[in-house]
């Protein structure tokens, strides 16, 4: 029913049936399912139950001639669970699906309730190396860790993800021995299990409390140590392990003189690695950032302009279906508009041209046209932002992005009207309550505009903007955990802009109140990402709704990596020097590199790689074919490089 930490009794590590209406009995801990050549079935209520001397033994008979024997025992501070599927019939049994429900309480109520009562569930389905870590969303307090000790977990699925549970709920998490029936290629390949008469297969794991993430990862007894999980093409990843191989022909594995393994690839992409006796993970080799920006800019210019439209509408940047090359019409869907997150495309073109990664003679006409389009269709007469040319909803999130575009135009051409437009957009945002809204990139963009206003003699106007920004920062310090809900109740892309704001307030004032506030809230941000030894997962923030909202496959479920995870990286790189560490810098680099998995060598991209092998029974572990809003990652990485320089 529940795991209770005696040191933090209010926290729920598992979903509660009396609180969460969609958490029905078939999803309770230890329930499960089988798919076999004799049919499929679920187990929940045991046919036999024995309790003696701290040991609970349950027997389920989900199918004729099939027994599922579950044994639970507690030794010291560790609980062991053993699931054994027995073929009790006289003929062979073929298993193509086998999963156990693990309903971790990974959901967002209010920010305060999330921080005080919920957990992030970090999953690593690495075969015999598999584990799960339920970490308090506050980043403080003991974690509940699950470590596979016998057998293997090779995938996970998500259930109860739909418009009822919406974006605030991760869903029911199911750990899978195999998901071959639904998605045979997921996670590097799902096996078919064959049991002769009387034979069985076993999955055993242990659960316990861990004082820190580091204590937990030490307890997993990792079979390998990686120099990195992602690297540029032709740069090696060095691995200490008993053995390393790959089923992918594009990977080159060599043994060095000291016994370590040197792994390289010549093509951009993700690759499966097999480690030792049944462990598995994924590494990424990617094109250099500058080269990927060049290719992405060329692809956008060729494929993602709405050229068929009349007048200024033809200058809009829009999503594209990478299978067909057809641009995606809005269809009344807010996340397919020609505004909002699609602003990453003109911003990327502008940044590329400024850094010599695109020809200004080719990009500038596109950007001049887009500038006129934005003034006409994405801003109203008061400079308030609209979501798109067909969607006139006010959206504060868009203000810093539009302001940055016009500020970048000012930096490129020195036109005062562009700087004035950028400043007026931020001023209008503050009039609408933007200083109390954690808009992504609001603080860095506002301060960059202030610097340009100072440089042109408009110091009073610049100081007024800084003062409003500081007023907002002071209010957020006073609010503590009571952060306002945005488009999702609580998420990483609320916490990262909060830390950016506090970091900038500390830089402007030197006030230790801001320094202390950053230190208190930094664990909130770091807790969104887990320590999985996997290129798509290591340090990457959990986000589980954008496949539905931004993709064309309309799949809910975990997106790894999602480009807004890059906000964690850029925020870590902007921390006060007293709070930056080699660990935070290393984590930032890992996140930036991980997001290169969302691009292809031809410059096309995916807006969402939906990670689970299945979501509500639909096969996933797939890249959505829509190139939409993922370019924020490239833009943010370029800006981080500029900041470092």
C-alpha distance (Angstrom), angle and dihedral (degrees) to the residues before:
residue distance angle dihedral
X1 . . .
X2 3.81 . .
X3 3.79 145.7 .
X4 3.80 109.2 -134.2
X5 3.78 123.5 -161.1
X6 3.79 105.9 -150.2
X7 3.81 88.2 -151.1
X8 3.84 92.8 54.6
X9 3.79 107.9 25.6
X10 3.81 95.4 167.5
X11 3.78 93.2 62.7
X12 3.79 118.2 96.5
X13 3.78 113.9 -148.4
X14 3.82 91.6 178.6
X15 3.78 130.9 39.6
X16 3.81 115.1 -94.5
X17 3.80 120.7 -132.6
X18 3.81 91.0 -148.9
X19 3.82 92.5 55.0
X20 3.80 105.1 32.9
X21 3.80 110.6 54.0
X22 3.80 95.1 -163.8
X23 3.82 92.1 53.1
X24 3.79 96.4 97.8
X25 3.81 127.8 -179.6
X26 3.80 96.3 -97.0
X27 3.80 88.2 65.6
X28 3.80 96.6 53.7
X29 3.78 118.3 126.3
X30 3.79 113.7 -74.9
X31 3.78 96.3 16.3
X32 3.77 111.8 124.4
X33 3.76 151.6 163.6
X34 3.79 142.0 -118.5
X35 3.81 131.3 -157.3
X36 3.81 112.8 -166.4
X37 3.77 143.2 153.7
X38 3.82 85.6 -95.4
X39 3.80 92.3 56.6
X40 3.75 136.8 -87.6
X41 3.79 130.2 -71.7
X42 3.78 143.4 163.5
X43 3.78 127.8 -133.7
X44 3.80 128.2 -146.6
X45 3.82 118.1 129.0
X46 3.81 110.6 52.0
X47 3.79 123.6 -124.9
X48 3.81 88.3 -146.8
X49 3.81 130.4 24.2
X50 3.80 128.2 -174.2
X51 3.82 126.6 -179.5
X52 3.80 120.5 -174.2
X53 3.80 136.0 147.7
X54 3.80 95.8 -13.2
X55 3.80 93.8 -46.1
X56 3.80 123.5 113.8
X57 3.80 118.1 -164.1
X58 3.79 121.3 -173.5
X59 3.78 128.7 -178.2
X60 3.81 121.9 -158.7
X61 3.80 125.9 -171.7
X62 3.80 104.0 -162.9
X63 3.83 94.2 160.2
X64 3.77 136.7 19.8
X65 3.78 108.4 -84.5
X66 3.82 93.4 10.1
X67 3.80 125.5 104.7
X68 3.79 126.7 -174.0
X69 3.80 109.0 -159.0
X70 3.80 116.5 -165.8
X71 3.79 122.2 -169.4
X72 3.80 123.0 -173.7
X73 3.78 124.9 -174.7
X74 3.79 138.0 161.8
X75 3.79 123.3 -139.7
X76 3.80 116.4 -180.0
X77 3.82 104.3 -49.4
X78 3.81 96.5 -20.3
X79 3.79 128.2 90.0
X80 3.78 117.2 -157.6
X81 3.79 123.4 -156.4
X82 3.78 121.2 -169.6
X83 3.82 121.6 -169.9
X84 3.81 115.2 -169.5
X85 3.79 123.6 -178.4
X86 3.81 110.1 -157.1
X87 3.79 126.1 -164.8
X88 3.80 98.5 -143.2
X89 3.82 93.6 171.4
X90 3.78 128.5 92.7
X91 3.81 95.3 -116.5
X92 3.82 130.7 66.1
X93 3.81 120.6 -86.3
X94 3.79 125.1 -144.1
X95 3.81 116.5 -158.8
X96 3.81 119.8 -162.3
X97 3.80 98.9 163.6
X98 3.79 131.1 36.1
X99 3.79 124.9 158.7
X100 3.81 142.0 158.5
X101 3.81 124.4 -148.6
X102 3.82 115.6 -119.5
X103 3.82 105.0 174.2
X104 3.79 101.3 -168.8
X105 3.81 113.7 -175.1
X106 3.80 95.5 -112.5
X107 3.80 101.3 151.5
X108 3.78 139.2 118.4
X109 3.79 120.7 -123.0
X110 3.80 112.3 154.8
X111 3.79 116.6 -26.5
X112 3.80 90.5 -107.2
X113 3.80 94.4 50.1
X114 3.79 91.1 44.7
X115 3.79 92.1 52.6
X116 3.81 93.8 44.7
X117 3.80 102.5 36.7
X118 3.84 114.3 18.6
X119 3.80 137.7 69.7
X120 3.78 139.6 -143.3
X121 3.81 110.7 -126.9
X122 3.80 109.9 -144.5
X123 3.81 109.6 -166.2
X124 3.78 129.7 -165.8
X125 3.80 113.5 -177.6
X126 3.79 94.3 -171.5
X127 3.82 98.6 149.7
X128 3.80 109.1 -118.1
X129 3.83 87.5 1.8
X130 3.82 93.6 57.4
X131 3.78 125.3 134.8
X132 3.80 144.0 154.3
X133 3.79 128.1 -143.1
X134 3.81 123.3 -162.1
X135 3.80 104.3 -160.6
X136 3.83 124.6 -175.2
X137 3.80 109.2 -106.0
X138 3.79 88.4 -127.9
X139 3.81 89.1 64.0
X140 3.80 87.8 -127.9
X141 3.78 131.4 99.6
X142 3.77 133.3 32.7
X143 3.80 122.9 -33.1
X144 3.78 127.0 -141.2
X145 3.79 109.1 -129.3
X146 3.80 129.9 -164.5
X147 3.83 118.0 -165.1
X148 3.80 124.9 -175.8
X149 3.82 108.7 -130.0
X150 3.82 100.9 171.7
X151 3.77 130.3 23.7
X152 3.79 122.2 4.7
X153 3.80 143.5 -83.6
X154 3.80 108.0 -149.0
X155 3.81 103.3 171.4
X156 3.77 144.8 1.1
X157 3.78 134.0 -140.7
X158 3.78 135.3 -160.2
X159 3.79 126.9 -134.5
X160 3.83 133.4 -173.7
X161 3.81 93.9 37.2
X162 3.77 110.9 141.8
X163 3.79 140.7 106.4
X164 3.81 90.2 -68.9
X165 3.79 92.8 62.3
X166 3.82 90.0 31.1
X167 3.81 123.8 175.3
X168 3.81 96.6 -37.6
X169 3.81 96.4 71.4
X170 3.79 130.3 61.7
X171 3.79 91.6 -156.8
X172 3.79 132.9 -138.2
X173 3.79 112.2 -33.1
X174 3.79 117.8 -145.4
X175 3.82 121.8 -167.0
X176 3.80 110.5 -144.9
X177 3.78 131.7 -152.9
X178 3.79 85.1 -168.3
X179 3.80 136.7 -9.4
X180 3.79 95.5 -174.9
X181 3.81 93.4 132.7
X182 3.80 94.4 60.4
X183 3.80 104.0 25.7
X184 3.81 115.9 9.6
X185 3.83 95.0 176.9
X186 3.82 97.8 48.1
X187 3.80 119.4 123.6
X188 3.79 93.2 4.2
X189 3.81 95.3 -46.1
X190 3.80 137.4 -34.5
X191 3.82 119.5 -124.0
X192 3.79 130.9 -132.2
X193 3.81 110.5 -128.2
X194 3.82 117.7 -143.2
X195 3.81 120.6 -162.1
X196 3.77 122.4 -175.0
X197 3.83 121.2 -150.1
X198 3.81 108.6 -58.4
X199 3.81 93.5 7.3
X200 3.78 124.5 125.7
X201 3.79 143.1 -168.1
X202 3.81 123.3 -143.9
X203 3.78 137.9 -155.2
X204 3.79 116.3 -171.3
X205 3.76 128.7 177.0
X206 3.75 137.5 168.1
X207 3.80 128.7 -138.8
X208 3.76 128.3 -157.1
X209 3.78 146.4 147.4
X210 3.79 119.9 -90.8
X211 3.78 126.6 -166.4
X212 3.80 92.5 -143.5
X213 3.79 143.7 3.7
X214 3.80 88.2 -106.1
X215 3.81 91.9 55.6
X216 3.78 89.7 51.5
X217 3.81 96.7 48.8
X218 3.82 89.2 49.2
X219 3.81 89.2 54.5
X220 3.81 92.4 54.1
X221 3.83 89.2 71.0
X222 3.79 92.3 -141.4
X223 3.82 113.5 -141.2
X224 3.82 92.2 -147.2
X225 3.79 142.3 36.1
X226 3.82 118.2 -151.8
X227 3.79 128.0 -156.3
X228 3.83 85.8 -148.9
X229 3.79 139.6 -23.1
X230 3.80 95.4 -135.2
X231 3.79 131.6 32.6
X232 3.78 141.3 164.0
X233 3.77 117.8 -87.7
X234 3.78 113.4 -77.6
X235 3.79 90.8 15.0
X236 3.82 110.5 113.3
X237 3.76 130.4 -122.8
X238 3.81 107.8 -147.2
X239 3.80 118.0 -149.5
X240 3.79 131.9 -169.8
X241 3.81 106.0 -152.2
X242 3.82 142.4 123.9
X243 3.80 89.6 -103.7
X244 3.80 138.6 -12.8
X245 3.80 128.3 -161.9
X246 3.77 138.6 151.1
X247 3.80 134.4 -145.5
X248 3.82 87.9 -148.6
X249 3.80 114.2 95.2
X250 3.80 91.3 -151.2
X251 3.81 92.4 68.3
X252 3.78 122.8 88.2
X253 3.82 115.7 -155.7
X254 3.81 119.9 -171.1
X255 3.79 132.3 175.4
X256 3.80 114.4 -129.0
X257 3.79 124.7 -144.7
X258 3.82 91.7 -99.8
X259 3.80 91.5 54.3
X260 3.78 96.5 -104.2
X261 3.79 120.7 129.0
X262 3.79 122.6 -116.9
X263 3.81 113.9 -154.6
X264 3.81 124.4 -168.5
X265 3.80 139.8 161.7
X266 3.79 133.7 -163.0
X267 3.83 97.6 -155.3
X268 3.80 128.3 66.0
X269 3.80 110.6 -108.1
X270 3.80 151.3 79.3
X271 3.80 120.6 -68.2
X272 3.80 135.0 -165.5
X273 3.80 118.8 -125.1
X274 3.80 125.8 -164.1
X275 3.80 113.6 -148.8
X276 3.80 126.1 -162.2
X277 3.79 116.4 -54.0
X278 3.80 106.0 -1.1
X279 3.82 102.9 -35.8
X280 3.80 118.3 132.8
X281 3.79 138.2 -177.4
X282 3.79 142.1 153.1
X283 3.80 132.9 -109.0
X284 3.78 130.5 -170.2
X285 3.79 131.3 -139.9
X286 3.78 113.9 -170.4
X287 3.76 143.3 -178.2
X288 3.82 115.9 -100.7
X289 3.79 112.9 -84.6
X290 3.80 94.0 -112.9
X291 3.80 92.8 51.4
X292 3.79 93.0 47.7
X293 3.80 90.1 50.3
X294 3.83 90.0 52.3
X295 3.80 91.8 50.9
X296 3.77 94.4 43.3
X297 3.81 92.5 49.8
X298 3.80 90.7 50.7
X299 3.81 91.2 49.4
X300 3.81 92.9 48.7
X301 3.80 92.3 49.4
X302 3.80 91.3 49.9
X303 3.81 102.3 38.7
X304 3.81 112.5 18.0
X305 3.79 106.1 58.6
X306 3.80 120.1 100.7
X307 3.82 92.1 -131.8
X308 3.79 94.3 158.3
X309 3.81 92.6 67.0
X310 3.81 124.6 95.7
X311 3.79 125.2 -104.6
X312 3.79 120.0 -26.7
X313 3.81 91.2 -7.5
X314 3.81 87.8 74.7
X315 3.82 89.1 69.1
X316 3.82 94.1 63.8
X317 3.80 121.3 115.1
X318 3.80 112.0 -135.4
X319 3.82 140.9 174.7
X320 3.80 119.6 -85.3
X321 3.78 133.8 -153.8
X322 3.79 101.9 -124.5
X323 3.82 92.1 -156.9
X324 3.79 94.9 62.7
X325 3.80 105.6 14.7
X326 3.81 90.0 -122.8
X327 3.78 116.4 141.6
X328 3.78 113.6 -122.9
X329 3.79 115.8 -112.5
X330 3.80 116.5 -140.0
X331 3.83 94.8 -114.5
X332 3.80 89.9 -170.7
X333 3.83 89.6 -68.0
X334 3.82 112.6 134.9
X335 3.80 95.9 -146.2
X336 3.81 93.1 53.8
X337 3.81 95.7 55.7
X338 3.80 125.3 122.1
X339 3.82 90.2 -113.2
X340 3.80 137.5 46.4
X341 3.84 113.0 47.5
X342 3.82 90.9 7.9
X343 3.83 85.5 73.6
X344 3.80 85.5 86.1
X345 3.81 89.0 78.9
X346 3.83 100.3 60.0
X347 3.80 88.9 38.6
X348 3.81 90.5 53.3
X349 3.82 92.7 47.7
X350 3.78 89.7 50.6
X351 3.80 93.4 47.5
X352 3.80 91.5 47.3
X353 3.80 92.5 51.9
X354 3.81 91.4 48.2
X355 3.81 90.8 54.0
X356 3.79 97.1 44.7
X357 3.80 93.8 -105.8
X358 3.81 94.2 116.5
X359 3.79 134.0 33.0
X360 3.83 108.6 -102.4
X361 3.80 89.7 -152.2
X362 3.81 87.8 63.0
X363 3.80 100.6 36.4
X364 3.79 100.8 39.3
X365 3.83 96.5 68.0
X366 3.81 88.2 50.8
X367 3.81 91.2 49.5
X368 3.79 94.2 45.4
X369 3.79 89.1 52.9
X370 3.79 91.4 46.8
X371 3.81 90.6 49.4
X372 3.81 90.3 57.6
X373 3.80 90.9 44.4
X374 3.82 90.9 52.0
X375 3.80 93.6 49.0
X376 3.79 91.0 50.2
X377 3.80 102.0 39.1
X378 3.82 111.7 15.0
X379 3.81 98.6 46.5
X380 3.77 127.4 50.5
X381 3.81 123.8 -142.2
X382 3.83 90.0 -82.8
X383 3.85 93.1 50.9
X384 3.79 91.9 -108.6
X385 3.82 112.0 146.6
X386 3.77 125.6 -107.1
X387 3.77 122.9 -155.2
X388 3.80 93.1 -127.4
X389 3.78 145.7 -32.7
X390 3.82 90.3 -83.1
X391 3.81 96.8 30.3
X392 3.81 111.3 63.2
X393 3.79 96.9 -179.4
X394 3.81 113.5 136.6
X395 3.80 109.9 -115.7
X396 3.82 120.1 -177.3
X397 3.81 91.3 -166.2
X398 3.81 89.0 71.9
X399 3.82 97.2 55.7
X400 3.82 99.9 84.2
X401 3.81 91.0 44.4
X402 3.79 93.7 52.9
X403 3.80 90.8 42.7
X404 3.80 90.7 51.1
X405 3.79 91.3 52.1
X406 3.80 93.4 55.0
X407 3.79 91.8 41.6
X408 3.80 89.3 53.6
X409 3.82 88.6 49.9
X410 3.79 87.6 54.4
X411 3.80 91.0 50.3
X412 3.79 90.7 49.1
X413 3.81 98.5 46.3
X414 3.80 106.8 13.8
X415 3.80 92.6 -126.8
X416 3.78 111.1 159.0
X417 3.79 92.8 -152.3
X418 3.82 89.8 63.4
X419 3.81 91.2 53.0
X420 3.79 90.4 46.4
X421 3.79 90.6 51.2
X422 3.81 91.5 49.6
X423 3.81 91.5 50.3
X424 3.80 93.2 46.3
X425 3.82 91.0 52.5
X426 3.83 90.7 55.1
X427 3.80 92.1 43.1
X428 3.78 90.1 52.3
X429 3.80 89.9 48.1
X430 3.80 90.3 55.4
X431 3.81 90.4 48.3
X432 3.80 87.7 55.3
X433 3.81 93.0 49.6
X434 3.79 98.2 -90.9
X435 3.81 93.6 142.7
X436 3.82 87.4 66.0
X437 3.82 93.1 45.3
X438 3.80 119.3 84.5
X439 3.79 94.9 -135.3
X440 3.79 113.5 177.3
X441 3.84 111.0 -99.8
X442 3.82 93.8 0.0
X443 3.78 95.7 128.6
X444 3.84 100.0 45.2
X445 3.80 91.9 42.8
X446 3.80 93.7 48.8
X447 3.79 92.9 50.3
X448 3.81 92.2 48.2
X449 3.81 88.9 53.5
X450 3.80 89.9 47.9
X451 3.81 90.5 54.6
X452 3.79 90.3 52.5
X453 3.80 91.3 47.5
X454 3.81 89.4 52.3
X455 3.80 90.1 49.7
X456 3.81 90.5 55.0
X457 3.80 94.3 47.5
X458 3.82 97.8 -101.4
X459 3.78 94.6 122.5
X460 3.82 96.4 145.2
X461 3.79 91.5 54.6
X462 3.81 90.6 47.6
X463 3.80 93.0 49.1
X464 3.79 91.9 49.8
X465 3.81 89.6 56.9
X466 3.80 92.2 46.9
X467 3.80 90.9 50.0
X468 3.80 92.0 53.0
X469 3.79 90.6 48.2
X470 3.81 90.6 51.3
X471 3.80 91.6 47.9
X472 3.79 88.2 55.4
X473 3.81 91.6 48.6
X474 3.80 91.8 51.7
X475 3.78 91.0 49.9
X476 3.81 92.0 51.8
X477 3.81 89.9 50.6
X478 3.81 89.3 54.5
X479 3.82 91.7 47.2
X480 3.80 93.8 59.4
X481 3.80 109.5 178.0
X482 3.80 93.7 -6.5
X483 3.78 95.6 97.1
X484 3.80 116.4 165.2
X485 3.78 119.5 -109.1
X486 3.78 113.8 -109.8
X487 3.81 123.4 -176.8
X488 3.80 86.8 -40.7
X489 3.81 121.9 34.2
X490 3.80 93.6 -118.2
X491 3.81 130.9 -8.6
X492 3.78 145.4 150.4
X493 3.81 91.1 -98.3
X494 3.81 88.7 62.8
X495 3.80 94.7 50.2
X496 3.83 97.3 45.2
X497 3.85 94.3 55.5
X498 3.80 88.1 45.7
X499 3.80 90.9 56.7
X500 3.82 90.9 44.9
X501 3.78 89.3 54.2
X502 3.81 93.1 48.6
X503 3.82 92.0 45.4
X504 3.78 91.0 52.3
X505 3.81 91.4 46.0
X506 3.80 89.1 52.6
X507 3.81 91.0 49.1
X508 3.81 91.4 50.2
X509 3.79 97.1 45.6
X510 3.80 110.1 17.4
X511 3.81 86.1 -138.3
X512 3.83 109.5 159.8
X513 3.80 89.1 -146.2
X514 3.80 88.2 73.8
X515 3.81 92.3 45.6
X516 3.80 91.0 53.0
X517 3.80 91.1 46.5
X518 3.82 91.2 53.4
X519 3.80 91.7 49.1
X520 3.81 90.8 50.3
X521 3.82 94.4 49.1
X522 3.81 100.4 38.5
X523 3.85 92.5 84.7
X524 3.82 88.3 57.0
X525 3.80 89.7 61.0
X526 3.79 96.7 42.1
X527 3.82 92.0 50.3
X528 3.82 91.2 66.4
X529 3.82 89.4 70.3
X530 3.78 126.2 59.6
X531 3.82 134.8 -148.4
X532 3.82 96.3 -113.7
X533 3.83 113.3 152.7
X534 3.81 91.5 -128.7
X535 3.81 131.6 107.4
X536 3.81 95.2 -127.9
X537 3.79 95.7 43.5
X538 3.80 113.4 33.8
X539 3.80 107.0 114.9
X540 3.82 91.0 -20.2
X541 3.80 114.4 139.6
X542 3.79 119.2 -115.1
X543 3.81 112.9 -110.0
X544 3.77 121.3 162.5
X545 3.80 114.8 174.6
X546 3.80 111.6 57.7
X547 3.78 96.4 87.3
X548 3.79 86.1 67.5
X549 3.80 99.7 40.9
X550 3.80 101.0 37.1
X551 3.80 104.7 23.9
X552 3.77 132.5 76.6
X553 3.83 95.3 -132.8
X554 3.82 90.2 64.0
X555 3.81 92.6 -140.0
X556 3.79 120.6 160.9
X557 3.79 117.7 -156.0
X558 3.80 140.9 83.9
X559 3.80 115.8 -27.9
X560 3.81 111.6 -154.9
X561 2.88 117.4 -145.9
X562 3.79 103.2 11.1
X563 3.78 113.4 -172.9
X564 3.83 93.7 -124.8
X565 3.80 86.8 65.4
X566 3.81 81.6 78.0
X567 3.81 86.9 72.9
X568 3.80 88.1 71.4
X569 3.80 89.3 56.0
X570 3.80 96.3 47.8
X571 3.81 91.8 43.8
X572 3.81 91.1 52.3
X573 3.80 90.0 50.7
X574 3.83 90.4 52.5
X575 3.81 96.2 51.1
X576 3.81 119.8 121.0
X577 3.79 109.5 -87.0
X578 3.81 90.2 -112.0
X579 3.81 90.6 62.4
X580 3.81 100.3 39.6
X581 3.79 114.5 95.5
X582 3.80 136.6 176.0
X583 3.82 86.0 -102.0
X584 3.82 94.5 55.7
X585 3.81 90.8 45.9
X586 3.81 91.5 49.7
X587 3.80 90.7 47.9
X588 3.81 90.9 50.6
X589 3.80 91.2 53.4
X590 3.81 92.1 47.9
X591 3.82 91.3 52.5
X592 3.80 93.8 47.2
X593 3.80 91.5 50.6
X594 3.82 93.8 43.8
X595 3.79 91.5 61.5
X596 3.80 91.4 60.6
X597 3.82 84.4 80.3
X598 3.82 87.6 79.5
X599 3.83 94.9 68.5
X600 3.78 133.6 69.7
X601 3.77 130.2 -145.2
X602 3.82 92.8 -103.9
X603 3.81 91.5 57.7
X604 3.80 95.4 -103.2
X605 3.79 118.6 127.0
X606 3.78 147.6 -171.3
X607 3.78 125.2 -121.7
X608 3.81 92.6 -152.3
X609 3.79 136.9 19.0
X610 3.81 101.5 -164.2
X611 3.79 103.5 -148.2
X612 3.85 108.9 -161.6
X613 3.78 117.4 90.2
X614 3.81 88.4 -125.4
X615 3.81 137.3 6.6
X616 3.80 115.7 -155.7
X617 3.79 87.8 -20.8
X618 3.83 96.1 -50.1
X619 3.79 116.1 120.3
X620 3.79 111.3 -109.3
X621 3.83 133.9 156.4
X622 3.77 84.2 114.4
X623 3.78 142.7 122.5
X624 3.78 113.8 -112.3
X625 3.82 109.2 -122.6
X626 3.81 93.6 -131.7
X627 3.81 119.4 99.2
X628 3.77 100.5 -155.0
X629 3.81 126.9 133.1
X630 3.81 106.3 -10.6
X631 3.83 95.0 108.4
X632 3.80 92.5 87.4
X633 3.78 85.9 84.2
X634 3.81 93.8 60.7
X635 3.79 91.6 43.8
X636 3.81 93.4 49.4
X637 3.81 91.8 48.0
X638 3.80 91.0 52.0
X639 3.80 89.8 49.5
X640 3.80 91.2 48.9
X641 3.80 89.7 53.4
X642 3.80 90.5 49.8
X643 3.80 90.7 49.7
X644 3.81 91.5 49.9
X645 3.80 91.2 49.4
